[in-house]
Amino acid sequence: MMFPASTLFFFSTLLLGIMISISSFSWFNIWVGLELNMMSFIPLITIKMNSYFSESALKYFLIQALGSTLFIMASCLFFSFPPLSSSLILMSLFLKLGSAPFHFWFPKVMSGLTWPQTILLMTIQKIAPMVLISYLSYSSTSLQIISFSAMLSALIGALGGFNSMYLRKIMAFSSINHMSWMLISLSISDVFWYIYFLFYTLISISIVVLFNMAQAFTLSDLMKFNQLNLIYSLLIPLNLLSLGGLPPFTGFIPKWMLIQLLINNNLYFPLFFFLFSALITLYFYLRMTIFFFLLFNSLSIINMKPNFIFSSLAPSPFLFFNLFMFSFPFMFFFF
């Protein structure tokens, strides 16, 4: 289990807050759902009380409270000043989401969490703000604000993790970068951001599970783990390359679809930012994986007993999800 049984109640109310937010017909009920979601996530952060968890919980509470205050203030102005109100609501949702230019809190909070907690922050906690942003993408002004935030998130997410040695901070900036692809996709079609979010969630979970098994928090920890478990030492770099969107891995599928979508809608200028940021993120993914391939001893794999290999893979069959794309070209032979 990722969390103790006593936190099942808070996890249930966290999901309930998301459902209330995305299914409500009034701004007040949406705000109630967001508040319920926030107050349910904080106990999940502070399961083990220490200075790091307390600091992350306090930072998360202050930022989310500021976003909620801005949200409820903007919703009160909706009938008097609709354009201004929509822009302020978008700003509050960007703040809650951790999207640029309101991204400053996201890596700091991520750095103080455990790996299971980062899964919630990178995936589930993005659902309600992203759905609410899609509800507001009906005017040209809102679409321009969303596109600007998406392009800025792409650059900041790429440059932020460029020179970092801490895995949680790298994953935080990677999440900001992937958020840009989801923001630009929901401004065009809701279906594409659902698909991208699904792929991103599955790939991120597979990587975080591997990091949690290794208890790795820095690049040096990964190097130590490389010498202990050779099977997972092969899975970690392949999954990271899949998260970077390198073909022929699974992570390339949603990016391929969105590139085609942007070309069909003549959005060449945003596409340049996304492709440029994807190259930068791929660089620091390769920096994380290069020593795996340099230190990987193929003779030790040959000499390994088959039962050891299968027992190592038995607890985590879903980790091979990122290798699905390898079989994708062969599908064309059947059509």
Backbone hydrogen bonds, N-H to C=O, Kabsch-Sander energy under -0.5 kcal/mol:
donor,donor_aa,acceptor,acceptor_aa,energy
7,T,4,P,-1.5
8,L,5,A,-1.6
11,F,7,T,-2.2
12,S,8,L,-2.0
13,T,9,F,-2.3
14,L,10,F,-1.8
15,L,11,F,-1.9
16,L,12,S,-2.1
17,G,13,T,-2.4
18,I,14,L,-1.5
19,M,15,L,-2.2
20,I,16,L,-2.5
21,S,17,G,-2.0
22,I,18,I,-2.2
23,S,19,M,-1.1
24,S,20,I,-0.7
24,S,21,S,-0.5
30,I,26,S,-1.8
31,W,27,W,-2.3
32,V,28,F,-2.2
33,G,29,N,-2.3
34,L,30,I,-2.2
35,E,31,W,-2.4
36,L,32,V,-2.5
37,N,33,G,-2.1
38,M,34,L,-2.3
39,M,35,E,-2.8
40,S,36,L,-1.1
41,F,37,N,-1.5
42,I,38,M,-1.6
44,L,40,S,-0.7
45,I,41,F,-1.3
45,I,42,I,-0.6
46,T,42,I,-1.9
47,I,44,L,-0.6
49,M,47,I,-0.6
50,N,48,K,-0.6
54,S,50,N,-2.4
55,E,51,S,-2.1
56,S,52,Y,-2.3
57,A,53,F,-2.5
58,L,54,S,-2.3
59,K,55,E,-2.4
60,Y,56,S,-2.6
61,F,57,A,-2.4
62,L,58,L,-2.5
63,I,59,K,-2.3
64,Q,60,Y,-2.4
65,A,61,F,-2.5
66,L,62,L,-2.1
67,G,63,I,-2.4
68,S,64,Q,-2.4
69,T,65,A,-2.3
70,L,66,L,-2.3
71,F,67,G,-2.1
72,I,68,S,-2.6
73,M,69,T,-1.9
74,A,70,L,-2.2
75,S,71,F,-2.2
76,C,72,I,-1.2
77,L,73,M,-0.8
78,F,75,S,-1.0
81,F,77,L,-2.9
85,S,81,F,-2.7
86,S,82,P,-2.5
87,S,83,P,-1.9
88,L,84,L,-2.3
89,I,85,S,-2.3
90,L,86,S,-2.1
91,M,87,S,-2.1
92,S,88,L,-2.3
93,L,89,I,-2.2
94,F,90,L,-2.5
95,L,91,M,-2.1
96,K,92,S,-2.1
97,L,93,L,-2.3
98,G,94,F,-1.9
99,S,94,F,-2.0
102,F,99,S,-2.2
106,F,103,H,-1.2
108,K,104,F,-0.6
109,V,105,W,-2.3
110,M,106,F,-2.3
111,S,107,P,-1.9
112,G,108,K,-0.5
112,G,109,V,-1.0
113,L,110,M,-1.5
118,T,114,T,-1.9
119,I,115,W,-1.3
120,L,116,P,-1.0
121,L,117,Q,-1.9
122,M,118,T,-2.5
123,T,119,I,-1.5
124,I,119,I,-0.6
125,Q,120,L,-2.6
126,K,123,T,-1.4
127,I,124,I,-1.5
128,A,124,I,-0.5
130,M,126,K,-1.9
131,V,127,I,-2.4
132,L,128,A,-2.3
133,I,129,P,-2.2
134,S,130,M,-1.9
135,Y,131,V,-1.4
136,L,132,L,-1.0
136,L,133,I,-0.5
137,S,134,S,-0.7
138,Y,136,L,-1.7
139,S,136,L,-0.7
143,L,139,S,-2.1
144,Q,140,S,-2.1
145,I,141,T,-2.1
146,I,142,S,-2.5
147,S,143,L,-2.4
148,F,144,Q,-2.4
149,S,145,I,-2.4
150,A,146,I,-2.2
151,M,147,S,-2.5
152,L,148,F,-2.3
153,S,149,S,-2.4
154,A,150,A,-1.9
155,L,151,M,-1.7
156,I,152,L,-2.6
157,G,153,S,-2.7
158,A,154,A,-1.3
159,L,155,L,-2.8
160,G,156,I,-2.5
161,G,157,G,-0.8
162,F,159,L,-1.0
164,S,161,G,-0.6
167,L,217,F,-2.1
168,R,217,F,-0.6
170,I,166,Y,-2.1
171,M,167,L,-2.6
172,A,168,R,-1.7
173,F,169,K,-2.3
174,S,170,I,-2.1
175,S,171,M,-2.0
176,I,172,A,-1.9
177,N,173,F,-2.1
178,H,174,S,-2.4
179,M,175,S,-1.9
180,S,176,I,-1.1
180,S,177,N,-0.6
181,W,177,N,-0.9
182,M,178,H,-1.7
183,L,179,M,-2.4
184,I,180,S,-2.2
185,S,181,W,-1.5
186,L,182,M,-2.2
187,S,183,L,-1.1
188,I,185,S,-1.1
189,S,185,S,-3.3
193,W,189,S,-1.0
194,Y,190,D,-1.7
195,I,191,V,-2.0
196,Y,192,F,-2.5
197,F,193,W,-2.5
198,L,194,Y,-2.1
199,F,195,I,-2.3
200,Y,196,Y,-2.8
201,T,197,F,-2.4
202,L,198,L,-2.2
203,I,199,F,-2.3
204,S,200,Y,-2.5
205,I,201,T,-2.4
206,S,202,L,-1.9
207,I,203,I,-1.9
208,V,204,S,-2.8
209,V,205,I,-2.5
210,L,206,S,-1.4
211,F,207,I,-2.4
212,N,208,V,-2.5
213,M,209,V,-2.2
214,A,210,L,-2.0
215,Q,211,F,-1.1
216,A,211,F,-2.0
219,L,165,M,-1.5
222,L,218,T,-1.3
223,M,219,L,-1.6
224,K,220,S,-1.7
225,F,221,D,-2.2
226,N,222,L,-1.8
227,Q,223,M,-0.7
227,Q,224,K,-0.9
228,L,225,F,-1.4
229,N,225,F,-1.8
233,S,229,N,-1.3
234,L,230,L,-0.8
234,L,231,I,-1.0
235,L,231,I,-1.6
236,I,232,Y,-2.6
238,L,234,L,-1.2
239,N,235,L,-2.6
240,L,236,I,-2.2
241,L,237,P,-2.2
242,S,238,L,-1.6
243,L,239,N,-2.1
244,G,240,L,-1.7
245,G,242,S,-1.1
246,L,241,L,-2.2
249,F,246,L,-2.0
250,T,322,N,-2.0
252,F,249,F,-1.5
253,I,250,T,-1.8
255,K,251,G,-0.8
256,W,252,F,-2.5
257,M,253,I,-2.1
258,L,254,P,-2.3
259,I,255,K,-2.5
260,Q,256,W,-1.9
261,L,257,M,-2.0
262,L,258,L,-2.7
263,I,259,I,-2.0
264,N,260,Q,-2.2
265,N,261,L,-1.3
266,N,263,I,-1.4
267,L,262,L,-2.8
268,Y,266,N,-1.1
271,L,267,L,-1.4
272,F,268,Y,-1.7
273,F,269,F,-1.1
274,F,270,P,-2.1
275,L,271,L,-2.5
276,F,272,F,-2.2
277,S,273,F,-2.4
278,A,274,F,-2.1
279,L,275,L,-1.7
280,I,276,F,-1.5
281,T,277,S,-2.7
282,L,278,A,-2.0
283,Y,279,L,-1.2
284,F,280,I,-1.6
285,Y,281,T,-1.7
286,L,282,L,-2.3
287,R,283,Y,-2.1
288,M,284,F,-1.1
289,T,285,Y,-1.4
290,I,286,L,-2.1
292,F,289,T,-0.7
293,F,289,T,-1.4
294,L,290,I,-1.9
295,L,291,F,-2.2
296,F,292,F,-0.7
298,S,296,F,-0.8
301,I,297,N,-1.0
302,I,298,S,-1.8
303,N,299,L,-1.9
304,M,301,I,-0.8
308,F,305,K,-0.6
309,I,305,K,-1.6
310,F,306,P,-2.5
311,S,307,N,-2.0
312,S,308,F,-1.6
313,L,309,I,-1.6
314,A,310,F,-1.5
316,S,313,L,-1.1
319,L,316,S,-1.1
320,F,317,P,-1.5
321,F,318,F,-1.8
322,N,319,L,-0.7
323,L,320,F,-1.4
324,F,321,F,-1.6
326,F,323,L,-1.2
327,S,324,F,-1.5
328,F,325,M,-1.0
331,M,327,S,-0.6
331,M,328,F,-1.5
332,F,329,P,-1.1
333,F,330,F,-1.1
334,F,331,M,-1.3
335,F,332,F,-0.9
